[in-house]
Amino acid sequence: MSISTLPLNGLRAFEAAGRLLSFKDAAAELNVTPAAVSHQVRALEDRLGHELFIRHHRELELSPAGILLLPGLRDGLLILERSVRRLSTLNNDMRLVITASPTFAARWLLPRIQDFQEQHPDIEVHMSTTPHIVDLEAYEADVSLRYGKGGYAGLYEEPLMAEGMTAVCSPALLEGEHPLRRPEDLIHHTLLHDQSWGYVGTAPDWDMWLRAVGVTGIDASKGPVFDIATMALAAAVLGRGVALTTRSLVADDLKSGALVAPFDLTVPLDTRVYFVCLPEALERPAIAAFHDWVFRMAEETLHPPEDELAV
C-alpha cells in the first residue's frame, strides 16, 4: 500500500492518540473534537485493514499493528514538520535567535552583544535564556552557546571556551586580620557554594577544588548554598565569602576590580562552552557573522590584551 493513498489527517490523529493514548488529549493537541479524532483514526484503520487500538471502556491500548506503525510514523511526521519550519529561514535570513544559560547570557554575552549589534545593525538579535538544552532541529533557536561535553549528534559543534574553576572574592578579603594569600587561608573565610553547575557534568565544588590543589583541614561543606551562580557571585562581590567560578563569568568583574582571583590556581572542568548550530546554518550570513564575532570575543576573554592586564 502506498502512503499517498492514506489520509494525512488520519495519520496525524493516530500519531497523537497513540502517543498520548487518549482521543481526548489528542483532540486538544490537534484543536479538534474527540469525535473527529476517533472518526479519522477509524477511517485510517479501514484503509489499512488493521485495527490500530484495542479500545477499552475508559482507555486506549495500542494493538500489535499500532505498535508497529507508531514509531516510524512519529519520526516521519517530525521530519516533515522540521522541513516545513526550515522554510521560515528564507524570510528571516537576518534574524538571529541565540540561546544560552541564564548565567552565561547575563554575565558574559549580554555585556558584549551590543558590540555585535553595532557592527551588524541589519541583524535582528533575539536572546533566549534557559538552563535546558534547546532543540535546534526544531528551530527553537539558531545558535546555542552550550556548556557540555560535546558529541551533539546531527549538529555542528565547535569548542568556544575551555575553562576551569578558580576562586574569586572581594578585594577586601585580601586585607584584614586573615588576608587571603594562600589556599590554606580559606580556613578563616566563608565558602560560597554554587550548585547550578550540576546539569553540565561533574559539579565542581569546594571539596573537589581543595583536594585538587592539595589543601586539607578545611570543612568544604560549610557556607551558604546558592542554586544560581549569579547569586553566589553577587555575594562574593559584597565580601560575604569566596566563590568558585570560571574566568568567563567574572571577566568583567576582574577587569573592574570588583572581584579578584587571590590564587593563581585553576582546576580544569570536564565540560566547556560549545558553539552549536545546524550543519547548514553557517551558510546564513547572520549566523556566520555571529560565529566570527563570538569566537573573537572568547579569545579576548581568555587572553586579554596586555594593556587590559595592566589596568
Summary of the structure (lengths in Angstrom):
residues: 311
radius of gyration: 26.4
end to end distance: 74.1
largest distance: 85.0
contacts: 908
relative contact order: 0.13
helix: 49%
strand: 17%
